Protein backbone atom coordinates (compact mmCIF):
# COMPACT_ATOMS: atom_id res chain seq x y z
CA UNK A 1 0.00 0.00 0.00
CA UNK A 2 1.29 3.46 -0.90
CA UNK A 3 2.31 5.63 2.04
CA UNK A 4 -0.24 8.27 3.00
CA UNK A 5 0.63 11.76 1.78
CA UNK A 6 1.98 14.04 4.49
CA UNK A 7 -0.64 16.67 3.67
CA UNK A 8 -3.32 14.13 4.58
CA UNK A 9 -1.67 13.48 7.95
CA UNK A 10 -0.49 16.90 9.16
CA UNK A 11 -3.26 19.49 9.37
CA UNK A 12 -2.32 23.00 10.63
CA UNK A 13 -5.96 23.59 11.55
CA UNK A 14 -5.89 20.82 14.17
CA UNK A 15 -3.89 20.53 17.39
CA UNK A 16 -1.41 17.78 16.55
CA UNK A 17 1.88 16.54 17.97
CA UNK A 18 4.50 15.51 15.42
CA UNK A 19 7.98 14.04 15.81
CA UNK A 20 10.08 15.60 13.05
CA UNK A 21 13.47 14.35 11.83
CA UNK A 22 15.75 16.29 9.47
CA UNK A 23 19.02 14.72 8.31
CA UNK A 24 22.06 16.19 6.57
CA UNK A 25 22.76 15.20 2.98
CA UNK A 26 24.72 11.94 2.59
CA UNK A 27 24.60 11.69 6.39
CA UNK A 28 27.79 13.75 6.45
CA UNK A 29 29.01 15.36 9.66
CA UNK A 30 27.98 18.85 8.66
CA UNK A 31 26.80 19.93 12.12
CA UNK A 32 29.35 18.21 14.35
CA UNK A 33 32.96 17.10 14.14
CA UNK A 34 33.96 15.20 11.01
CA UNK A 35 36.07 12.20 12.13
CA UNK A 36 37.67 11.91 8.69
CA UNK A 37 38.89 15.47 8.19
CA UNK A 38 39.04 16.51 11.83
CA UNK A 39 37.16 19.70 10.96
CA UNK A 40 34.63 20.83 13.54
CA UNK A 41 31.21 22.18 12.67
CA UNK A 42 29.91 22.21 16.24
CA UNK A 43 29.03 25.89 16.02
CA UNK A 44 26.29 25.03 13.52
CA UNK A 45 24.45 23.16 16.25
CA UNK A 46 24.36 26.49 18.05
CA UNK A 47 22.91 28.09 14.91
CA UNK A 48 20.10 25.53 14.88
CA UNK A 49 19.39 25.99 18.59
CA UNK A 50 19.17 29.78 18.18
CA UNK A 51 16.94 29.39 15.14
CA UNK A 52 14.54 27.11 17.01
CA UNK A 53 14.15 29.62 19.83
CA UNK A 54 13.52 32.40 17.33
CA UNK A 55 10.85 30.36 15.53
CA UNK A 56 9.17 29.57 18.84
CA UNK A 57 8.64 33.32 19.32
CA UNK A 58 7.03 33.67 15.87
CA UNK A 59 4.92 30.54 15.26
CA UNK A 60 1.81 29.27 17.00
CA UNK A 61 3.65 26.00 17.55
CA UNK A 62 4.93 24.55 20.82
CA UNK A 63 8.35 22.90 20.88
CA UNK A 64 8.00 20.08 23.41
CA UNK A 65 11.60 18.91 23.23
CA UNK A 66 14.48 18.65 20.76
CA UNK A 67 17.85 17.05 20.12
CA UNK A 68 20.50 18.40 17.72
CA UNK A 69 22.92 15.66 16.73
CA UNK A 70 26.02 15.75 14.53
CA UNK A 71 24.20 14.91 11.32
CA UNK A 72 20.49 15.06 12.11
CA UNK A 73 17.87 16.93 14.11
CA UNK A 74 14.92 15.71 16.21
CA UNK A 75 11.99 17.95 17.12
CA UNK A 76 8.72 17.18 18.89
CA UNK A 77 6.30 19.93 17.88
CA UNK A 78 2.65 20.66 18.69
CA UNK A 79 0.62 22.84 16.32
CA UNK A 80 -1.64 25.37 18.04
CA UNK A 81 -4.31 26.72 15.67
CA UNK A 82 -6.28 27.74 18.78
CA UNK A 83 -3.44 30.09 19.73
CA UNK A 84 -3.03 31.66 16.30
CA UNK A 85 -6.81 32.19 16.14
CA UNK A 86 -6.59 34.24 19.35
CA UNK A 87 -3.98 36.62 17.92
CA UNK A 88 -5.14 39.98 16.65
CA UNK A 89 -4.50 40.83 13.01
CA UNK A 90 -1.77 43.26 14.08
CA UNK A 91 -0.04 40.64 16.23
CA UNK A 92 -0.19 38.13 13.41
CA UNK A 93 1.27 40.63 10.92
CA UNK A 94 4.05 41.62 13.33
CA UNK A 95 5.09 37.99 13.86
CA UNK A 96 5.04 37.23 10.13
CA UNK A 97 7.14 40.28 9.32
CA UNK A 98 9.69 39.28 11.97
CA UNK A 99 9.92 35.91 10.26
CA UNK A 100 10.02 37.31 6.71
CA UNK A 101 11.15 40.94 7.12
CA UNK A 102 10.81 43.47 4.35
CA UNK A 103 13.81 45.44 5.63
CA UNK A 104 17.01 44.56 7.46
CA UNK A 105 19.26 46.46 9.84
CA UNK A 106 22.86 47.27 8.93
CA UNK A 107 24.08 44.14 10.74
CA UNK A 108 21.70 41.94 8.71
CA UNK A 109 19.17 41.34 11.48
CA UNK A 110 15.46 41.79 10.70
CA UNK A 111 14.28 45.37 11.11
CA UNK A 112 11.26 46.03 13.30
CA UNK A 113 8.23 46.21 10.98
CA UNK A 114 6.83 49.68 10.49
CA UNK A 115 3.21 50.63 11.01
CA UNK A 116 2.73 50.95 7.25
CA UNK A 117 4.13 47.45 6.62
CA UNK A 118 1.84 45.96 9.27
CA UNK A 119 -1.17 47.83 7.90
CA UNK A 120 -0.47 46.63 4.35
CA UNK A 121 -0.70 43.01 5.51
CA UNK A 122 -3.66 43.55 7.84
CA UNK A 123 -5.69 45.18 5.06
CA UNK A 124 -5.26 42.20 2.74
CA UNK A 125 -7.73 39.69 4.19
CA UNK A 126 -6.91 36.86 1.79
CA UNK A 127 -3.15 37.01 2.39
CA UNK A 128 -3.66 37.49 6.12
CA UNK A 129 -5.77 34.31 6.32
CA UNK A 130 -3.06 32.42 4.47
CA UNK A 131 -0.37 33.71 6.85
CA UNK A 132 -2.51 32.77 9.85
CA UNK A 133 -2.72 29.18 8.63
CA UNK A 134 1.00 29.01 7.89
CA UNK A 135 1.97 30.19 11.37
CA UNK A 136 0.42 27.04 12.86
CA UNK A 137 1.80 24.76 10.13
CA UNK A 138 4.60 22.44 11.28
CA UNK A 139 5.80 22.06 7.68
CA UNK A 140 6.42 25.82 7.54
CA UNK A 141 8.34 25.68 10.83
CA UNK A 142 10.58 22.96 9.40
CA UNK A 143 10.99 24.88 6.16
CA UNK A 144 12.07 28.00 8.06
CA UNK A 145 14.57 25.94 10.03
CA UNK A 146 16.08 24.01 7.15
CA UNK A 147 16.37 26.85 4.64
CA UNK A 148 18.03 29.26 7.05
CA UNK A 149 20.66 26.77 8.22
CA UNK A 150 21.34 25.54 4.69
CA UNK A 151 21.96 29.07 3.41
CA UNK A 152 24.29 29.94 6.31
CA UNK A 153 26.24 26.69 6.02
CA UNK A 154 26.65 26.92 2.25
CA UNK A 155 27.79 30.53 2.57
CA UNK A 156 30.35 29.52 5.20
CA UNK A 157 31.68 26.70 2.99
CA UNK A 158 31.43 28.80 -0.19
CA UNK A 159 29.45 26.05 -1.92
CA UNK A 160 25.96 25.60 -3.31
CA UNK A 161 23.55 22.69 -3.36
CA UNK A 162 21.61 20.65 -0.86
CA UNK A 163 22.55 20.74 2.82
CA UNK A 164 19.67 18.54 4.01
CA UNK A 165 18.96 15.05 2.74
CA UNK A 166 15.40 15.87 1.72
CA UNK A 167 12.07 16.82 3.23
CA UNK A 168 11.78 16.12 6.92
CA UNK A 169 10.34 12.83 8.16
CA UNK A 170 7.25 13.09 10.34
CA UNK A 171 5.63 10.80 12.90
CA UNK A 172 2.20 11.75 14.21
CA UNK A 173 1.93 11.11 17.97
CA UNK A 174 -1.58 10.09 18.96
CA UNK A 175 -1.60 9.34 22.70
CA UNK A 176 0.25 10.26 25.87
CA UNK A 177 2.05 6.93 26.23
CA UNK A 178 3.56 7.32 22.77
CA UNK A 179 4.36 10.95 23.49
CA UNK A 180 6.21 10.06 26.68
CA UNK A 181 8.22 7.40 24.84
CA UNK A 182 8.91 9.75 21.92
CA UNK A 183 10.11 12.58 24.20
CA UNK A 184 12.40 10.16 26.06
CA UNK A 185 13.71 8.78 22.76
CA UNK A 186 14.57 12.29 21.55
CA UNK A 187 16.13 13.48 24.81
CA UNK A 188 18.22 10.31 25.10
CA UNK A 189 19.61 10.46 21.55
CA UNK A 190 23.11 11.66 22.60
CA UNK A 191 23.34 8.91 25.23
CA UNK A 192 22.23 6.20 22.79
CA UNK A 193 24.76 7.53 20.26
CA UNK A 194 27.47 7.29 22.99
CA UNK A 195 28.46 10.94 22.63
CA UNK A 196 27.25 11.71 26.18
CA UNK A 197 27.20 9.70 29.38
CA UNK A 198 24.52 11.60 31.30
CA UNK A 199 21.62 13.96 30.69
CA UNK A 200 23.65 16.75 32.27
CA UNK A 201 26.31 16.37 29.57
CA UNK A 202 23.90 15.92 26.65
CA UNK A 203 24.44 19.20 24.85
CA UNK A 204 21.74 20.66 22.59
CA UNK A 205 18.80 18.70 24.00
CA UNK A 206 15.60 19.83 25.64
CA UNK A 207 16.38 17.77 28.75
CA UNK A 208 19.78 19.43 29.18
CA UNK A 209 18.27 22.92 29.00
CA UNK A 210 15.58 22.05 31.55
CA UNK A 211 18.20 20.56 33.90
CA UNK A 212 20.40 23.67 33.62
CA UNK A 213 17.46 25.87 34.57
CA UNK A 214 16.14 23.80 37.44
CA UNK A 215 19.66 23.43 38.86
CA UNK A 216 19.90 27.22 39.13
CA UNK A 217 16.36 27.64 40.50
CA UNK A 218 15.81 28.54 44.12
CA UNK A 219 14.43 26.02 46.60
CA UNK A 220 11.08 27.81 46.55
CA UNK A 221 10.85 27.53 42.77
CA UNK A 222 11.69 23.83 42.92
CA UNK A 223 8.73 23.30 45.22
CA UNK A 224 6.35 24.98 42.77
CA UNK A 225 7.72 23.67 39.49
CA UNK A 226 4.36 23.88 37.69
CA UNK A 227 4.22 27.66 38.17
CA UNK A 228 7.98 28.09 37.75
CA UNK A 229 7.92 26.47 34.28
CA UNK A 230 5.32 29.01 33.17
CA UNK A 231 7.18 32.02 34.53
CA UNK A 232 9.86 34.12 32.86
CA UNK A 233 12.55 32.72 35.16
CA UNK A 234 13.81 29.72 33.08
CA UNK A 235 16.57 31.26 31.01
CA UNK A 236 17.50 28.32 28.77
CA UNK A 237 14.25 26.37 28.43
CA UNK A 238 11.76 29.22 28.68
CA UNK A 239 11.08 29.07 24.95
CA UNK A 240 9.92 25.42 25.12
CA UNK A 241 6.62 24.07 26.34
CA UNK A 242 6.45 23.24 30.06
CA UNK A 243 6.48 19.49 30.76
CA UNK A 244 3.64 19.13 33.24
CA UNK A 245 0.09 19.75 32.11
CA UNK A 246 -2.46 20.29 34.85
CA UNK A 247 -5.93 19.58 33.49
CA UNK A 248 -7.54 21.30 36.48
CA UNK A 249 -5.53 24.54 36.43
CA UNK A 250 -4.44 24.88 32.80
CA UNK A 251 -6.99 26.49 30.49
CA UNK A 252 -8.57 24.26 27.86
CA UNK A 253 -8.12 26.67 24.98
CA UNK A 254 -5.33 29.04 24.06
CA UNK A 255 -2.92 29.70 26.93
CA UNK A 256 -0.81 32.45 25.40
CA UNK A 257 2.62 33.09 26.91
CA UNK A 258 3.04 36.69 28.05
CA UNK A 259 6.82 36.61 27.59
CA UNK A 260 6.41 36.10 23.81
CA UNK A 261 9.26 33.54 23.86
CA UNK A 262 6.84 30.70 23.02
CA UNK A 263 3.31 30.42 21.72
CA UNK A 264 1.73 29.07 24.91
CA UNK A 265 2.31 27.91 28.50
CA UNK A 266 0.50 24.58 28.12
CA UNK A 267 2.34 21.43 29.21
CA UNK A 268 2.21 18.07 27.47
CA UNK A 269 2.59 15.25 30.04
CA UNK A 270 0.58 14.44 33.16
CA UNK A 271 3.76 14.07 35.24
CA UNK A 272 5.98 16.71 36.80
CA UNK A 273 9.24 17.91 35.30
CA UNK A 274 11.24 16.29 38.11
CA UNK A 275 9.59 12.90 37.56
CA UNK A 276 10.08 13.15 33.80
CA UNK A 277 13.78 13.91 34.21
CA UNK A 278 14.16 11.11 36.76
CA UNK A 279 12.42 8.66 34.41
CA UNK A 280 14.58 9.41 31.39
CA UNK A 281 17.73 9.56 33.52
CA UNK A 282 16.98 6.03 34.78
CA UNK A 283 16.07 4.89 31.25
CA UNK A 284 19.29 6.31 29.84
CA UNK A 285 21.36 4.35 32.32
CA UNK A 286 19.64 1.11 31.31
CA UNK A 287 20.16 1.79 27.60
CA UNK A 288 23.75 2.93 28.01
CA UNK A 289 24.88 0.05 30.20
CA UNK A 290 22.93 -2.57 28.23
CA UNK A 291 21.42 -3.98 31.40
CA UNK A 292 18.06 -4.28 33.09
CA UNK A 293 17.76 -2.67 36.50
CA UNK A 294 14.79 -2.36 38.81
CA UNK A 295 12.94 0.89 38.35
CA UNK A 296 12.81 3.12 41.46
CA UNK A 297 9.60 2.87 43.46
CA UNK A 298 8.65 6.51 42.85
CA UNK A 299 8.84 6.00 39.07
CA UNK A 300 7.07 2.64 38.81
CA UNK A 301 3.52 4.13 38.88
CA UNK A 302 4.33 6.22 35.81
CA UNK A 303 4.87 3.08 33.73
CA UNK A 304 2.05 1.19 35.41
CA UNK A 305 -0.48 3.81 34.35
CA UNK A 306 0.42 3.29 30.69
CA UNK A 307 0.54 -0.51 31.01
CA UNK A 308 4.29 -1.08 30.69
CA UNK A 309 6.89 -2.77 32.82
CA UNK A 310 10.51 -1.57 33.00
CA UNK A 311 12.00 -3.84 30.27
CA UNK A 312 9.14 -3.10 27.86
CA UNK A 313 9.54 0.65 28.47
CA UNK A 314 13.29 0.54 27.77
CA UNK A 315 12.77 -1.46 24.58
CA UNK A 316 10.05 0.92 23.42
CA UNK A 317 12.27 3.97 23.92
CA UNK A 318 15.31 2.29 22.38
CA UNK A 319 13.46 1.20 19.24
CA UNK A 320 10.91 4.00 18.93
CA UNK A 321 12.36 5.39 15.71
CA UNK A 322 12.31 1.98 14.02
CA UNK A 323 8.95 0.74 15.28
CA UNK A 324 6.82 3.62 14.05
CA UNK A 325 6.95 5.30 10.67
CA UNK A 326 4.14 7.76 10.00
CA UNK A 327 2.15 7.52 13.28
CA UNK A 328 2.52 6.18 16.81
CA UNK A 329 -0.25 5.50 19.26
CA UNK A 330 -3.15 3.90 17.41
CA UNK A 331 -4.06 0.25 17.74
CA UNK A 332 -4.23 -0.09 13.96
CA UNK A 333 -0.78 1.32 13.25
CA UNK A 334 0.85 -0.66 16.04
CA UNK A 335 -0.82 -3.93 15.04
CA UNK A 336 0.23 -3.44 11.41
CA UNK A 337 3.81 -2.92 12.51
CA UNK A 338 3.56 -5.91 14.85
CA UNK A 339 2.31 -8.14 12.04
CA UNK A 340 5.14 -7.04 9.80
CA UNK A 341 7.73 -7.74 12.48
CA UNK A 342 5.86 -10.73 13.98
CA UNK A 343 5.97 -9.23 17.45
CA UNK A 344 2.92 -10.32 19.42
CA UNK A 345 3.86 -8.06 22.34
CA UNK A 346 2.45 -5.05 20.48
CA UNK A 347 -0.97 -6.51 19.64
CA UNK A 348 -3.06 -5.68 22.73
CA UNK A 349 -6.23 -4.02 21.32
CA UNK A 350 -7.21 -1.90 24.33
CA UNK A 351 -3.79 -0.47 25.15
CA UNK A 352 -1.38 -1.00 22.23
CA UNK A 353 1.62 -0.44 24.48
CA UNK A 354 0.77 -3.24 26.93
CA UNK A 355 2.72 -6.48 26.91
CA UNK A 356 5.98 -8.16 27.73
CA UNK A 357 9.23 -7.08 26.19
CA UNK A 358 10.10 -8.55 22.80
CA UNK A 359 12.68 -11.33 22.79
Secondary structure, DSSP 8 states (H G I E B T S, - for coil): -----GGGT--TTS--EEEEEEEBGGG--SSSB-TTT--B-THHHHHHHHHHHHHHTTSSEEEEEEEE-SSEEEEEEEE-HHHHHHS-HHHHHHHHHHHS-SSB-TTS-B----HHHHHHHHT-HHHHHHHHHHTT-HHHHHHHHHHHHHHHHHHHHT--S-SBSSS-EEEEE-SHHHHHHHHHHHHTHHHHTTS-SSGGG--SBHHHHHHHHHHHS-HHHHHTHHHHHTSS--SSSTTS--SB--TTTS-SS--B-TTSSSSB----BSS-HHHHHHHHHHHHHHHHHT------HHHHHHHHTTT--HHHHHHHHHTHHHH-SSEES-HHHHHHHHHHHT-GGG--SSSTT-S----
